[in-house]
Amino acid sequence: MQARGFQPDFSPETKQQLADIKVHPPQLASSDKVRDLRNLLWSSIDNDTSKDLDQIEVADRLPNGDVKVMIAIADVDAFVAKDSPIDQHAARETTTVYTGVSIFPMLPEALSTAASSLLENADRPAVVTEFMVNREGSLGASNVYRAIVRNQAQLTYGAVGAWLGGTSPAPPKVAASPALQGQLKLQDEAAQALRKLRYKRGALNLDTSEVVALLLGEQIVDVVNVEKNRATDLIEDFMIAANGVVARLLDKVSSLRRIVKTPAHWDGIVRLAAAQDRSERLPATPDSKALNDFLVRRKAADPDHFADLSLAVIKLIGPGEYVLERPGDPAQGHFGLAVQDYTHSTAPNRRFADIVTQRQIKALLDGERSTYSDDQLAIIAANCTKKGDAARKVQREMSKRLAALAISHRIGETFDAIVTGVTPKGTFVRVLQPHIEGLLTEGAQGLNVGDKVRSKLVRTDVQRGFIDFVKA
């Protein structure tokens, strides 16, 4: 973490501020500016181990058939004053970093996993983003306002996703509540409509599943693939819609935007498509719809290689970044999501950019001036981009080390693998289950990317994250 520019330890000043917050927590009182919505059937869906809950959701069927979706986001600003010691720490670090074995929180855990987290059966201040979704997935009227909320059911991606997908019975909390069952199915219906329209407009269908460490106590015993499912899609679709609503709300003030630029290396994506299938001809100019149509075809034709194709496309598109957007500036948009108006507002317990956006929302709702100057926003955007890139590098380095450690007890075993790279540094293969990549140190002659090969594990180096195979 320190080698990548992070200073994750909290100062004595932050600890004193945290103690003051515990003595003087935010007052929870409804008013003409703060609605009391604790009676609604809010629920959260997150990872099995997550405690830093940023959002809860509820939906309602309207008489015309549309679905009103309400997403409550934890009001972190209510706890952390601008330019206070905790805020200064968050502004420097900008993000919570998950390394697989340790979490380095952007905010003290007594806040992010407790006081400001939307935990089950706890009353919390929130900023609610509300929008209407019709059967075609188009957004109608929207609104943003402050509220007091109460999470009625803390749920997990795995259990809810399997139930929505029809592969497992409902998890206990859902099975015990017909109202909650109906609520989740309604949310799923709206989310699928949103997703279908996004894909029609060119949002990219990529395999972004991740490999995580499986711990038994404090011992890493394996790494497993975390696959996307209906529940992860539901939350993703709602967050994309909510972030778009907030971005459009802030059109008249300078604000932070999360963008993915139109690919500078589109010619590389065109060549990649042709290499996959000679009949594939992407247009000469960037076209997210054409690219997504190609990805859908390749996923159906060759699912084994789709994860590697997705990674190659992501690298060629390039990383996302935060930018300052002033009123009247042309929207740079998000190429991967096929949207023009996009910001980050839905994870203030984990991302500093979201706290900044939350403060701007509240200032706008209160009729006050923006809490940040253009120069301040530009500096924040640059630092959030820099630290986001650094966090991904930390996580990638740790992922390699965890994979090497988890598989070290299997030296001598043989695996089904796919060649993922032929470079001057060597030939690389990826084990099909789990998705662990390593160097093929012997028997690589004549192999090309995409070839399937039986590979024997011969060596691991945990400190360097190396995994070596030979052709079996």
FENKAHU-V938724 format. One record per pair of residues at least 6 apart in sequence whose C-alpha atoms are under 8 Angstrom apart, sorted by the first residue. I is the first residue (numbers start at 1). J is the second residue. D is the distance in whole Angstrom. If there is no record, write none. Layout:
BEGIN
I&J&D, I&J&D
END
This chain:
BEGIN
1&7&7, 1&8&8, 1&394&7, 2&8&8, 4&390&6, 4&391&8, 4&394&7, 5&387&8, 5&390&8, 6&93&6, 6&387&8, 7&93&7, 8&93&7, 8&104&6, 8&105&8, 8&106&8, 10&89&7, 10&108&8, 13&85&6, 13&86&8, 14&85&5, 14&86&5, 14&89&8, 17&85&7, 17&86&7, 18&86&8, 18&108&8, 18&110&8, 18&111&8, 21&79&7, 25&79&7, 26&78&6, 26&79&6, 28&124&7, 28&125&7, 28&148&7, 29&36&8, 29&148&8, 30&36&6, 30&147&7, 30&148&7, 33&145&8, 33&146&7, 34&145&7, 34&146&5, 34&147&5, 34&148&7, 35&145&8, 35&146&6, 35&147&4, 35&148&6, 36&147&6, 36&148&5, 36&149&7, 37&147&6, 37&148&6, 37&149&5, 37&150&8, 38&123&7, 38&148&6, 38&149&4, 38&150&5, 39&149&8, 39&150&8, 40&58&7, 40&150&8, 41&58&6, 41&151&8, 41&152&6, 41&180&7, 41&183&8, 42&56&6, 42&57&5, 42&58&5, 42&149&8, 42&150&7, 42&151&5, 42&152&5, 42&153&7, 43&56&5, 43&57&6, 43&58&7, 43&151&5, 43&152&6, 43&153&5, 43&154&6, 43&155&7, 44&53&8, 44&55&7, 44&56&5, 44&57&6, 44&151&7, 44&153&6, 44&154&5, 44&155&6, 44&156&8, 45&56&8, 45&154&6, 45&155&5, 45&156&5, 45&157&6, 45&160&8, 45&231&7, 45&235&7, 46&53&8, 46&155&7, 46&156&5, 46&157&5, 47&156&5, 47&157&6, 47&158&8, 48&156&5, 48&157&7, 48&158&8, 51&112&8, 51&113&5, 51&114&8, 51&117&7, 51&119&7, 52&112&5, 52&113&4, 52&114&7, 52&117&5, 52&118&8, 52&349&6, 52&350&8, 53&74&8, 53&112&8, 53&113&7, 53&117&5, 53&118&5, 53&119&7, 53&349&8, 54&73&6, 54&74&5, 54&117&6, 54&118&6, 54&346&7, 54&347&5, 54&348&7, 54&349&6, 55&71&7, 55&72&5, 55&73&5, 55&74&6, 55&118&7, 55&346&7, 55&347&7, 56&71&6, 56&72&5, 56&73&7, 56&118&7, 56&151&7, 57&69&7, 57&70&6, 57&71&5, 57&72&6, 58&69&6, 58&70&5, 58&71&7, 58&183&7, 58&187&7, 59&67&7, 59&68&5, 59&69&4, 59&70&6, 59&183&7, 59&186&7, 59&187&6, 60&67&6, 60&68&5, 60&69&7, 60&183&8, 60&186&8, 61&67&5, 61&68&6, 61&186&8, 62&68&7, 65&134&7, 65&135&8, 66&132&7, 66&133&6, 66&134&5, 66&135&7, 67&132&6, 67&133&5, 67&134&6, 67&186&8, 67&190&7, 68&130&7, 68&131&6, 68&132&5, 68&133&6, 69&130&6, 69&131&5, 69&132&6, 69&133&7, 69&187&8, 70&128&7, 70&129&6, 70&130&4, 70&131&7, 71&128&5, 71&129&5, 71&130&6, 71&238&8, 71&242&7, 72&126&6, 72&127&6, 72&128&4, 72&129&6, 72&149&8, 73&126&5, 73&127&5, 73&128&6, 73&129&8, 73&346&6, 73&347&7, 73&348&8, 74&116&6, 74&117&6, 74&118&6, 74&124&7, 74&125&7, 74&126&5, 74&127&7, 74&347&8, 74&348&7, 74&349&7, 75&116&7, 75&124&8, 75&125&5, 75&126&4, 75&127&6, 75&348&8, 75&358&8, 76&116&6, 76&348&6, 76&349&7, 76&355&7, 77&355&7, 77&358&7, 77&359&7, 78&125&7, 79&116&7, 80&86&7, 80&87&6, 81&87&7, 86&107&7, 86&108&8, 89&106&7, 89&107&8, 90&106&5, 90&107&6, 90&352&6, 91&352&6, 91&380&7, 92&383&8, 93&106&6, 93&387&7, 94&106&7, 94&351&6, 94&352&5, 94&353&7, 94&383&7, 94&384&6, 94&387&7, 94&388&8, 95&105&7, 95&106&5, 95&350&6, 95&351&5, 95&352&6, 95&384&8, 95&387&7, 95&388&7, 95&391&8, 96&103&7, 96&104&6, 96&105&4, 96&106&5, 96&107&8, 96&350&5, 96&351&7, 97&103&6, 97&104&5, 97&105&6, 97&106&8, 97&391&6, 97&395&8, 98&104&7, 98&395&7, 99&394&7, 99&395&5, 99&398&6, 99&399&7, 100&212&7, 100&213&6, 100&395&8, 100&398&7, 100&399&7, 100&402&8, 101&213&8, 105&112&8, 105&350&7, 106&349&8, 106&350&6, 106&351&7, 106&352&8, 107&349&7, 107&350&7, 111&117&7, 112&349&5, 112&350&8, 116&124&7, 116&349&8, 117&124&8, 117&349&7, 118&124&6, 118&150&7, 118&151&6, 119&151&6, 119&154&7, 120&150&7, 120&151&5, 120&152&6, 120&153&6, 120&154&5, 121&150&6, 121&151&6, 121&152&6, 121&153&8, 122&150&6, 122&151&7, 123&148&7, 123&149&6, 123&150&5, 123&151&8, 124&148&6, 124&149&5, 124&150&6, 125&146&8, 125&147&6, 125&148&5, 125&149&6, 126&146&6, 126&147&5, 126&148&6, 126&149&7, 127&144&7, 127&145&6, 127&146&4, 127&147&6, 127&358&8, 128&144&6, 128&145&5, 128&146&6, 128&147&7, 129&142&8, 129&143&6, 129&144&5, 129&145&7, 129&242&6, 129&245&7, 129&246&8, 130&142&5, 130&143&5, 130&144&6, 130&242&8, 131&139&7, 131&140&7, 131&141&6, 131&142&4, 131&143&6, 131&242&8, 131&245&8, 132&139&6, 132&140&5, 132&141&6, 132&142&6, 133&139&5, 133&140&6, 133&190&6, 133&193&8, 133&194&8, 134&140&7, 134&190&8, 134&193&8, 135&190&8, 135&193&6, 136&193&6, 136&194&8, 136&197&7, 137&190&7, 137&192&8, 137&193&4, 137&194&4, 137&195&7, 137&196&7, 137&197&6, 138&194&7, 138&197&7, 142&245&7, 143&245&8, 144&246&8, 145&365&7, 146&362&8, 153&173&7, 157&229&8, 157&231&5, 157&232&6, 158&229&8, 158&231&8, 159&168&8, 159&170&7, 159&171&6, 160&170&7, 160&171&7, 160&230&8, 160&231&6, 161&229&5, 161&230&5, 161&231&4, 161&232&7, 162&168&5, 162&169&8, 162&229&7, 162&230&8, 163&169&5, 163&170&5, 163&171&7, 164&185&7, 164&188&8, 164&230&6, 164&231&7, 165&229&8, 165&230&6, 174&180&6, 174&181&6, 175&181&7, 187&234&7, 188&230&8, 188&231&8, 188&234&6, 191&233&8, 191&234&5, 191&235&8, 191&237&6, 191&238&6, 192&234&7, 192&237&8, 194&237&6, 194&241&8, 195&237&6, 198&337&7, 198&338&7, 199&205&7, 199&289&8, 199&292&7, 200&289&7, 201&289&6, 201&338&6, 202&287&8, 202&288&5, 202&289&4, 202&290&7, 202&291&8, 202&292&6, 202&337&7, 202&338&5, 203&288&7, 203&289&7, 203&292&7, 203&335&8, 203&336&6, 203&337&4, 203&338&5, 203&339&8, 204&288&7, 204&289&8, 204&291&7, 204&292&5, 204&295&8, 204&336&5, 204&337&6, 204&338&8, 205&292&6, 205&295&7, 205&296&7, 206&295&7, 206&307&8, 206&310&5, 207&306&7, 207&307&5, 207&310&6, 207&311&8, 208&228&8, 208&307&7, 208&310&7, 209&225&7, 209&226&6, 209&227&5, 209&228&6, 210&225&6, 210&226&5, 210&227&7, 211&223&6, 211&224&5, 211&225&5, 211&226&6, 211&399&8, 211&434&8, 211&435&7, 212&223&5, 212&224&6, 212&225&7, 212&226&7, 212&399&7, 213&220&6, 213&221&8, 213&222&6, 213&223&4, 213&224&6, 213&402&7, 213&403&8, 213&406&8, 214&220&6, 214&221&6, 214&222&5, 214&223&5, 214&224&7, 215&221&6, 215&222&7, 220&402&8, 220&405&7, 220&406&6, 221&406&5, 222&403&8, 222&406&5, 222&407&7, 223&402&8, 223&403&6, 223&406&6, 223&434&7, 224&434&6, 224&435&8, 225&433&8, 225&434&6, 225&435&7, 239&346&7, 240&342&8, 242&345&8, 242&346&8, 243&342&6, 243&343&5, 243&344&6, 243&345&6, 243&346&7, 244&339&8, 244&341&5, 244&342&5, 244&343&7, 246&342&8, 246&343&7, 246&345&7, 246&361&8, 247&257&7, 247&341&6, 247&342&5, 247&343&6, 248&341&6, 250&360&8, 250&361&7, 251&326&8, 251&327&6, 252&326&8, 252&327&5, 253&326&6, 253&327&6, 253&370&7, 254&324&7, 254&325&6, 254&326&4, 254&327&6, 254&374&7, 255&324&6, 255&325&6, 255&326&7, 255&357&7, 255&360&8, 255&377&7, 256&322&6, 256&323&6, 256&324&5, 256&325&6, 256&343&6, 256&344&8, 256&353&7, 256&357&7, 256&377&7, 256&381&7, 257&322&6, 257&323&5, 257&324&6, 257&325&6, 257&341&8, 257&342&6, 257&343&4, 257&344&7, 258&320&7, 258&321&6, 258&322&5, 258&323&7, 258&333&8, 258&334&7, 258&342&6, 258&343&5, 258&344&6, 259&320&6, 259&321&6, 259&322&6, 259&323&7, 259&332&7, 259&333&5, 259&334&5, 259&335&8, 259&342&7, 259&343&8, 260&317&8, 260&318&7, 260&319&7, 260&320&5, 260&321&7, 260&332&8, 260&333&7, 260&334&4, 260&335&5, 260&336&7, 261&317&8, 261&318&8, 261&320&7, 261&332&7, 261&333&7, 261&334&6, 261&335&6, 262&286&7, 262&317&7, 262&334&8, 262&335&6, 263&286&7, 263&316&7, 263&317&5, 263&318&7, 263&335&8, 264&317&7, 265&316&6, 265&317&7, 266&284&8, 266&285&7, 266&286&6, 266&316&7, 266&317&8, 267&284&7, 268&316&7, 269&313&7, 269&316&7, 270&281&7, 270&282&6, 270&283&8, 270&284&8, 273&280&6, 273&281&7, 273&282&7, 273&294&8, 274&280&5, 274&281&6, 280&294&8, 282&290&7, 282&291&7, 283&290&8, 288&335&7, 288&336&7, 288&338&7, 298&306&7, 299&306&6, 304&432&8, 305&418&8, 305&450&7, 308&420&7, 320&385&8, 321&381&8, 321&385&5, 322&381&5, 322&382&7, 322&384&7, 322&385&6, 323&378&7, 323&381&5, 323&382&7, 324&374&7, 324&377&6, 324&378&5, 324&381&7, 325&331&8, 326&374&8, 331&340&6, 331&341&7, 332&340&7, 333&339&6, 333&340&4, 333&341&6, 333&342&7, 334&340&6, 334&341&8, 334&342&7, 344&353&7, 344&354&5, 344&357&7, 345&353&7, 345&354&4, 345&355&7, 345&357&6, 345&358&6, 346&354&6, 347&354&6, 348&354&5, 348&355&5, 348&358&8, 349&355&8, 352&384&8, 353&380&8, 353&381&8, 353&384&7, 359&371&7, 360&370&6, 360&371&6, 360&372&8, 363&369&6, 363&370&6, 363&371&7, 364&370&7, 397&465&7, 398&465&8, 400&465&5, 400&466&7, 401&461&8, 401&462&5, 401&463&6, 401&464&7, 401&465&4, 401&466&7, 402&462&7, 402&465&8, 403&436&7, 403&465&8, 404&460&6, 404&461&6, 404&462&5, 404&465&6, 404&466&6, 404&467&6, 405&460&8, 405&461&8, 405&462&6, 407&460&8, 408&459&8, 408&460&6, 410&457&7, 411&456&8, 411&457&5, 411&458&5, 411&459&7, 412&456&6, 412&457&5, 412&458&6, 413&456&6, 413&457&6, 414&454&7, 414&455&5, 414&456&4, 414&457&6, 414&472&7, 415&431&6, 415&432&8, 415&454&6, 415&455&5, 415&456&6, 415&457&8, 416&431&6, 416&432&6, 416&452&7, 416&453&6, 416&454&5, 416&455&6, 417&429&6, 417&430&5, 417&431&4, 417&432&5, 417&452&6, 417&453&5, 417&454&6, 417&455&6, 418&429&5, 418&430&5, 418&431&7, 418&432&7, 418&449&8, 418&450&6, 418&451&6, 418&452&4, 418&453&6, 419&427&7, 419&428&6, 419&429&4, 419&430&6, 419&447&8, 419&448&7, 419&449&5, 419&450&5, 419&451&5, 419&452&6, 419&453&7, 420&427&8, 420&428&6, 420&429&5, 420&430&6, 420&449&5, 420&450&6, 421&427&6, 421&428&5, 421&429&7, 421&448&8, 421&449&6, 422&428&6, 422&448&7, 422&449&6, 426&439&7, 426&440&7, 426&441&7, 427&439&6, 427&440&6, 427&441&8, 427&444&6, 428&437&7, 428&438&6, 428&439&5, 428&440&6, 429&437&6, 429&438&6, 429&439&6, 429&440&6, 430&436&5, 430&437&4, 430&438&6, 431&437&6, 437&467&7, 438&466&7, 438&467&5, 438&468&5, 438&469&7, 439&466&8, 439&467&6, 439&468&5, 439&469&6, 440&455&8, 440&468&6, 440&469&5, 440&470&5, 440&471&7, 441&468&6, 441&469&6, 441&470&6, 442&469&7, 442&470&5, 442&471&6, 443&470&6, 443&471&5, 444&471&7, 453&471&7, 453&472&8, 454&471&6, 454&472&5, 455&469&6, 455&470&6, 455&471&5, 455&472&5, 456&469&5, 456&470&5, 456&471&6, 456&472&5, 457&467&8, 457&468&6, 457&469&4, 457&470&7, 458&468&6, 458&469&5, 458&470&7, 459&467&6, 459&468&5, 459&469&7, 460&466&6, 460&467&5, 460&468&6, 461&467&7
END
